[in-house]
Amino acid sequence: MKRLSHFDGLRGVLAFWVFVQHWLQASGYRGSADGTFIRLLTSAGYAVHVFIMLSGFVIAYLLYESRENYRDYITRRFFRLYPVFIVCLLASILTFNLPLVIEGMLPASPWGNFPELVKITNNTAENLAVHVGMHLTMLHGLLPDQVLPSSAVAFLPPAWSISLEWQFYLVAPLFLHLLLRGTASRWLLAALIGGLMYLGSNMGTWFAGGFLGTHLHLFFLGVAGFALFRSMQASTAAVAGNILIISAFGMAFAPVFINKWPLIPYVIWFYMVGVTLLSGQEGNKVAFVGEWFLNLPICQYLGKISYSLYLWHWPILLSLQYFLLQSFDIEARGQMALMLGALSIPIALTVSILSYHFIEEPGIRFGKKIVNSRNPNMAVSA
């Protein structure tokens, strides 16, 4: 399979954006009241939306090109996610009550703590064993809040999207199987997708954001991006790529869109698919700049450690926030932001690098080893 290296760089930038949001929020910066730039930095939910679209593209690419059986496919996907997830989950279980401790340390703080985070922590403590059991399956995003309050975001809030991704991994081969069969199967697929999306959009107070149906449209935008990439010949790809990039800039700057903030993930995704279609071709400087930037060594290395960074930054930020409040008299948000950033950036990056080399990579290799042992005459691609 051809590796699209700019997507690796994109993962790194997106993961760092999520880290920056939580760093600033822990320092008291909440978004809209702090100016446009801070609002952008604390809107990393849009980064997660791009992650989801990217996952749809990559899984479609993997399934279409490798055509491996379901058991081998899900084995590899499991060992791609689970080792880092389970170790980070353990660290988060040990620190999950820190928001309550920190809240008690901030009675006179000008910014205070997130009320939602305190609520999540209390809900987690009330059903601790059940939350642990659901997280061990990576299906914690499936349970509605009415059944298990804060299930999707207990212990490790960023992991709601890991549950979402695992759900997609589980059913994506079925979607492809139905798509490649006859008309009746495609109607069944349409009904299945429509039903999941209906549940996700019309029962929002029942199903939380970790339920697959709430974000299935984003996965399929990613799949559509792959379908476009796969079907285009060089000549038509250039035209389509330019159209997508122009569309992205149109959405970003056209005055017809009064509130452009919800469009951010779509602008990024349209642009990235355009860059992918134009990759290796000359003549489009706008696409070249994006591809060049995402292929810089720093972006590529951030891409390597992006999964570890995405999960590990949460318990690290909580622990450091507690340490700073315990050790220093911090009275201003800017002071907290500088001190927390100075500590958390190098520590989070170091832990993520170690996690990548000593947990993530061995887990991936172990998954491949299992698959290879079942198929001794077949080499498993990276």
Buried (B, 14 or more C-beta within 10 A) or exposed (E): EEEBBBBBBBBBBBBBBBBBBBBBBBBBBBBEEBEEEBBBBBBBBBBBBBBBBBBBBBBBBBBBEBEBEEEBBBBBBBBBBBBBBBBBBEBBBEBBBBBBBBBEBBEEBEBBBBEEBBBBBBBBEEBEEBBBEBBEEBBBBBBBBEEBBBBBBBBBBBBBBBBBBBBBBBBBBEBBEBBEEEEEEEEEBEEBBEEBBEBBEEEEEEBBBBBBBBBBBBBBBBBBBBBBBEEBEEEEBBEBBBEBBBBBBEBBEEEEBEEEEEBBBBBBBBBBBBBBBBBEBEEBEBBBEBBEBBBEEEBBBBBBBBBBBBBBBBBBBBBBBBEBBEEEEBEEBEBBBEBBBEBBBEBBBEBBBBBBEEBBEEBBEEBBEBBBEEEEEEEBEE
